[in-house]
Amino acid sequence: MNLHIIALFKFNENYLMEAVELFQNLVKETRKEAGCLQYDLIEDKDNKGTFFLIELWESVEHHNSHNGQDHLLDFRKDASRIMESSAQVYKGFKIY
């Protein structure tokens, strides 16, 4: 069963360029992973510094593998110092 994820990130406005660079590498590398069906970065149109990752994984196991990848671990480490707050992550399965 496919796993859908929406992750919400809020970055300090002084670090938006750095945040986008971190996301670009994360998205590029993640899209190469087995089981990654969708991995898109969206910037909120009304709230500067707010970003969404829209993810679709072939399975929970594929997503679990993603969690151990170096590019994700590097992103988490580098992004944590310029984020306003911790990321909010929502995971679920399509009902309809």
C-alpha positions as a Markdown table, in Angstrom:
| # | Residue | x | y | z |
|---|---|---|---|---|
| 1 | Met | 0.0 | 0.0 | 0.0 |
| 2 | Asn | 1.3 | 3.4 | -1.0 |
| 3 | Leu | 2.3 | 5.8 | 1.9 |
| 4 | His | 1.4 | 9.5 | 1.5 |
| 5 | Ile | 3.3 | 12.1 | 3.5 |
| 6 | Ile | 3.0 | 15.8 | 3.9 |
| 7 | Ala | 5.9 | 17.5 | 5.8 |
| 8 | Leu | 5.6 | 21.2 | 6.9 |
| 9 | Phe | 8.7 | 23.3 | 7.4 |
| 10 | Lys | 9.1 | 26.9 | 8.6 |
| 11 | Phe | 12.3 | 28.7 | 8.1 |
| 12 | Asn | 13.6 | 32.0 | 9.3 |
| 13 | Glu | 13.2 | 34.5 | 6.5 |
| 14 | Asn | 16.9 | 35.4 | 6.8 |
| 15 | Tyr | 17.9 | 31.9 | 5.6 |
| 16 | Leu | 15.4 | 31.3 | 2.7 |
| 17 | Met | 18.1 | 31.0 | 0.0 |
| 18 | Glu | 20.0 | 28.5 | 2.2 |
| 19 | Ala | 16.8 | 26.6 | 2.9 |
| 20 | Val | 16.0 | 26.3 | -0.8 |
| 21 | Glu | 19.5 | 25.0 | -1.6 |
| 22 | Leu | 19.2 | 22.4 | 1.1 |
| 23 | Phe | 15.8 | 21.3 | -0.2 |
| 24 | Gln | 17.1 | 21.2 | -3.8 |
| 25 | Asn | 19.7 | 18.6 | -2.9 |
| 26 | Leu | 17.3 | 16.6 | -0.8 |
| 27 | Val | 14.7 | 16.5 | -3.5 |
| 28 | Lys | 17.2 | 15.6 | -6.2 |
| 29 | Glu | 18.7 | 12.7 | -4.3 |
| 30 | Thr | 15.5 | 11.4 | -2.8 |
| 31 | Arg | 13.8 | 11.2 | -6.3 |
| 32 | Lys | 16.6 | 8.6 | -7.2 |
| 33 | Glu | 15.6 | 6.3 | -4.3 |
| 34 | Ala | 13.8 | 3.0 | -4.8 |
| 35 | Gly | 10.1 | 3.3 | -4.0 |
| 36 | Cys | 10.0 | 7.1 | -4.3 |
| 37 | Leu | 6.9 | 7.8 | -6.5 |
| 38 | Gln | 6.7 | 11.6 | -5.8 |
| 39 | Tyr | 8.8 | 14.0 | -3.8 |
| 40 | Asp | 7.9 | 17.6 | -4.5 |
| 41 | Leu | 8.8 | 20.9 | -2.7 |
| 42 | Ile | 6.0 | 23.5 | -2.5 |
| 43 | Glu | 6.4 | 27.0 | -1.1 |
| 44 | Asp | 3.3 | 28.4 | 0.7 |
| 45 | Lys | 2.1 | 31.4 | -1.4 |
| 46 | Asp | 1.0 | 33.4 | 1.6 |
| 47 | Asn | 3.6 | 32.6 | 4.2 |
| 48 | Lys | 7.2 | 33.4 | 3.3 |
| 49 | Gly | 9.5 | 30.7 | 4.7 |
| 50 | Thr | 6.9 | 28.0 | 4.9 |
| 51 | Phe | 7.5 | 24.9 | 2.7 |
| 52 | Phe | 5.7 | 21.6 | 2.2 |
| 53 | Leu | 7.2 | 18.3 | 1.0 |
| 54 | Ile | 4.6 | 16.2 | -0.7 |
| 55 | Glu | 5.8 | 12.6 | -0.7 |
| 56 | Leu | 4.4 | 9.4 | -2.1 |
| 57 | Trp | 6.2 | 6.2 | -1.4 |
| 58 | Glu | 5.5 | 2.7 | -2.8 |
| 59 | Ser | 5.5 | 1.3 | 0.7 |
| 60 | Val | 6.2 | 2.0 | 4.3 |
| 61 | Glu | 9.4 | -0.1 | 3.9 |
| 62 | His | 10.6 | 2.2 | 1.2 |
| 63 | His | 10.0 | 5.2 | 3.3 |
| 64 | Asn | 11.8 | 3.6 | 6.3 |
| 65 | Ser | 14.8 | 3.0 | 4.0 |
| 66 | His | 14.7 | 6.7 | 3.0 |
| 67 | Asn | 14.9 | 7.7 | 6.7 |
| 68 | Gly | 18.5 | 6.3 | 6.9 |
| 69 | Gln | 19.8 | 7.9 | 3.8 |
| 70 | Asp | 22.8 | 10.2 | 4.1 |
| 71 | His | 21.2 | 13.0 | 2.1 |
| 72 | Leu | 18.2 | 13.1 | 4.5 |
| 73 | Leu | 20.4 | 12.9 | 7.6 |
| 74 | Asp | 22.5 | 15.8 | 6.3 |
| 75 | Phe | 19.4 | 17.8 | 5.5 |
| 76 | Arg | 18.0 | 17.3 | 9.0 |
| 77 | Lys | 21.3 | 18.4 | 10.6 |
| 78 | Asp | 21.8 | 21.5 | 8.4 |
| 79 | Ala | 18.2 | 22.6 | 8.3 |
| 80 | Ser | 17.6 | 22.3 | 12.1 |
| 81 | Arg | 19.8 | 25.3 | 12.8 |
| 82 | Ile | 17.9 | 27.7 | 10.5 |
| 83 | Met | 14.3 | 26.5 | 11.1 |
| 84 | Glu | 11.9 | 28.5 | 13.2 |
| 85 | Ser | 10.3 | 25.3 | 14.6 |
| 86 | Ser | 10.4 | 21.5 | 14.3 |
| 87 | Ala | 8.9 | 20.0 | 11.1 |
| 88 | Gln | 5.4 | 18.7 | 11.3 |
| 89 | Val | 5.0 | 15.4 | 9.5 |
| 90 | Tyr | 1.7 | 13.8 | 8.5 |
| 91 | Lys | 1.6 | 10.2 | 7.2 |
| 92 | Gly | -1.4 | 8.2 | 5.9 |
| 93 | Phe | -2.9 | 5.9 | 3.4 |
| 94 | Lys | -5.3 | 6.9 | 0.7 |
| 95 | Ile | -8.9 | 6.1 | 1.6 |
| 96 | Tyr | -10.8 | 7.2 | -1.5 |
